[in-house]
Amino acid sequence: MTVGDLLPVGIVALIPFGAFLHHRLNQLAQPLRLELADKGERLLAYRDLPREIRDEGAFMLDTAFGVGAAMPLAVLTMPFVAVIVLLFRRDILARALRDVGALRPEQAALYYDTSRLHSRLTTANHPLLSTILEAEFLVMVAFGLAVVALFKQPLPGKLDRSRMLNALEMSEANFLRRRAYAH
């Protein structure tokens, strides 16, 4: 008997272990979900939120337990969305900065807290896919920023990883929503 003969047995033995770890991770993430629900609802209670911020807040609340099939699709489409946004649709980034910049301090604090919690929950819900998506994001954005710096005007000021990722996620979410309605 060789090691190759035992490989299928080892893989099958890892499945219950992976299921246990996933279940345990979901249990540990439950307090974060409750905190996200509280802060997200408080954010959405403001009547004067920009539509994009309101839509993003609702999206974060809707996907607190997972985004289902959208996560694998995001892993496949994020590189293309990042390049397209950076090269051709930088107005999306500028609009995201403008919308967040227009928030009152207490609204901005709730928005950033909700966004941070959503990011953590997405990682807890899909640890492997989140890691792949994060790696893609780092590589594609670095490449895209280099190309933009070489061939186009500078990006908007005060642009950080969180704001850029939120803008890209909303662009991708809007794309997926339009695609779902088309079918």
Secondary structure per residue as TSV (DSSP state, phi and psi in degrees):
chain	resnum	aa	ss	phi	psi
A	1	M	-	360.0	131.0
A	2	T	-	-106.5	171.8
A	3	V	H	-62.6	-36.1
A	4	G	H	-61.8	-30.7
A	5	D	H	-71.4	-29.3
A	6	L	H	-87.2	-12.1
A	7	L	H	-58.2	-47.7
A	8	P	H	-60.6	-37.5
A	9	V	H	-64.3	-42.4
A	10	G	H	-63.1	-41.3
A	11	I	H	-64.7	-44.6
A	12	V	H	-64.2	-35.5
A	13	A	H	-69.1	-26.2
A	14	L	H	-76.2	-21.8
A	15	I	H	-60.5	-51.5
A	16	P	H	-63.3	-34.3
A	17	F	H	-64.8	-43.8
A	18	G	H	-63.8	-40.1
A	19	A	H	-64.0	-40.5
A	20	F	H	-62.2	-46.6
A	21	L	H	-62.2	-40.6
A	22	H	H	-63.9	-43.6
A	23	H	H	-62.1	-43.7
A	24	R	H	-65.0	-40.5
A	25	L	H	-63.0	-40.2
A	26	N	H	-64.6	-38.1
A	27	Q	H	-63.0	-43.7
A	28	L	H	-67.4	-27.5
A	29	A	H	-83.5	-10.5
A	30	Q	H	-58.5	-43.1
A	31	P	H	-60.7	-33.0
A	32	L	H	-66.7	-36.8
A	33	R	H	-64.0	-42.0
A	34	L	H	-65.0	-40.4
A	35	E	H	-65.9	-40.3
A	36	L	H	-61.7	-43.9
A	37	A	H	-60.9	-43.8
A	38	D	H	-63.3	-51.8
A	39	K	H	-70.0	-37.4
A	40	G	H	-64.7	-42.1
A	41	E	H	-66.0	-38.7
A	42	R	H	-65.1	-38.0
A	43	L	H	-64.4	-46.5
A	44	L	H	-70.1	-15.9
A	45	A	T	-69.7	-21.1
A	46	Y	-	-70.2	125.1
A	47	R	T	-77.0	-22.6
A	48	D	T	-96.9	18.6
A	49	L	-	-69.8	141.7
A	50	P	-	-61.0	148.8
A	51	R	H	-55.6	-42.5
A	52	E	H	-63.8	-40.2
A	53	I	H	-67.6	-41.5
A	54	R	H	-62.2	-45.1
A	55	D	H	-62.6	-41.0
A	56	E	H	-67.3	-40.1
A	57	G	H	-62.1	-42.9
A	58	A	H	-64.4	-40.3
A	59	F	H	-61.2	-43.2
A	60	M	H	-64.3	-38.1
A	61	L	H	-69.9	-39.4
A	62	D	H	-66.2	-27.5
A	63	T	T	-108.6	22.6
A	64	A	T	-64.1	-27.8
A	65	F	T	-99.1	3.0
A	66	G	-	132.3	156.1
A	67	V	-	-105.9	7.1
A	68	G	T	62.6	-131.7
A	69	A	T	-72.0	-12.5
A	70	A	H	-68.2	-28.4
A	71	M	H	-66.6	-50.3
A	72	P	H	-60.6	-36.9
A	73	L	H	-65.8	-36.9
A	74	A	H	-63.6	-38.8
A	75	V	H	-60.7	-36.9
A	76	L	H	-78.5	-35.3
A	77	T	H	-96.4	-19.6
A	78	M	H	-54.9	-43.2
A	79	P	H	-59.3	-39.7
A	80	F	H	-71.6	-41.7
A	81	V	H	-62.7	-43.5
A	82	A	H	-60.7	-46.0
A	83	V	H	-65.9	-44.5
A	84	I	H	-62.7	-44.8
A	85	V	H	-64.7	-45.0
A	86	L	H	-67.7	-37.1
A	87	L	H	-89.2	-37.4
A	88	F	H	-119.8	-21.5
A	89	R	-	-128.6	48.6
A	90	R	H	-66.2	-13.0
A	91	D	H	-61.4	-27.2
A	92	I	H	-63.4	-43.2
A	93	L	H	-65.4	-43.4
A	94	A	H	-63.4	-39.8
A	95	R	H	-65.6	-40.5
A	96	A	H	-62.1	-42.1
A	97	L	H	-65.1	-40.9
A	98	R	H	-66.1	-43.0
A	99	D	H	-64.0	-45.4
A	100	V	H	-69.3	-37.6
A	101	G	H	-65.8	-23.5
A	102	A	T	-82.6	-8.6
A	103	L	S	-74.0	148.1
A	104	R	-	-70.1	158.2
A	105	P	H	-54.2	-41.5
A	106	E	H	-69.5	-34.0
A	107	Q	H	-68.6	-44.0
A	108	A	H	-61.9	-41.2
A	109	A	H	-62.3	-43.8
A	110	L	H	-64.7	-40.4
A	111	Y	H	-61.5	-48.1
A	112	Y	H	-67.4	-37.7
A	113	D	H	-63.6	-44.7
A	114	T	H	-63.3	-42.5
A	115	S	H	-63.9	-42.8
A	116	R	H	-62.9	-44.9
A	117	L	H	-63.9	-41.1
A	118	H	H	-62.5	-40.7
A	119	S	H	-61.9	-44.1
A	120	R	H	-64.1	-41.3
A	121	L	H	-68.1	-36.7
A	122	T	H	-62.4	-40.5
A	123	T	H	-65.3	-40.0
A	124	A	H	-68.4	-37.5
A	125	N	H	-72.6	-34.6
A	126	H	S	-137.9	71.7
A	127	P	H	-61.4	-43.4
A	128	L	H	-70.6	-48.2
A	129	L	H	-65.8	-35.3
A	130	S	H	-64.5	-39.5
A	131	T	H	-64.4	-43.7
A	132	I	H	-63.2	-44.6
A	133	L	H	-62.6	-41.7
A	134	E	H	-62.4	-43.7
A	135	A	H	-63.3	-43.9
A	136	E	H	-59.3	-44.9
A	137	F	H	-59.3	-47.0
A	138	L	H	-61.6	-44.7
A	139	V	H	-69.6	-48.1
A	140	M	H	-69.3	-39.0
A	141	V	H	-69.2	-40.4
A	142	A	H	-60.9	-44.6
A	143	F	H	-63.4	-46.8
A	144	G	H	-62.9	-41.0
A	145	L	H	-65.5	-37.3
A	146	A	H	-63.6	-43.6
A	147	V	H	-65.6	-43.7
A	148	V	H	-61.2	-43.6
A	149	A	H	-62.5	-33.7
A	150	L	H	-77.2	-39.3
A	151	F	H	-115.5	-13.1
A	152	K	S	-130.3	-179.7
A	153	Q	-	-71.7	166.3
A	154	P	-	-65.4	157.9
A	155	L	-	-75.7	163.0
A	156	P	-	-58.7	149.4
A	157	G	S	-69.6	167.9
A	158	K	S	58.1	31.0
A	159	L	-	-93.4	117.9
A	160	D	-	-119.5	175.4
A	161	R	H	-58.4	-43.6
A	162	S	H	-64.5	-46.3
A	163	R	H	-66.2	-40.6
A	164	M	H	-65.6	-44.2
A	165	L	H	-63.9	-41.1
A	166	N	H	-62.2	-42.9
A	167	A	H	-63.6	-42.7
A	168	L	H	-66.3	-41.2
A	169	E	H	-63.0	-41.9
A	170	M	H	-67.6	-37.4
A	171	S	H	-62.4	-43.3
A	172	E	H	-69.0	-40.4
A	173	A	H	-62.9	-42.0
A	174	N	H	-63.4	-40.8
A	175	F	H	-61.5	-46.4
A	176	L	H	-65.3	-38.4
A	177	R	H	-64.7	-45.1
A	178	R	H	-63.1	-38.7
A	179	R	H	-66.4	-39.2
A	180	A	H	-67.4	-38.6
A	181	Y	H	-70.3	-27.9
A	182	A	H	-71.4	-26.6
A	183	H	-	-97.2	360.0
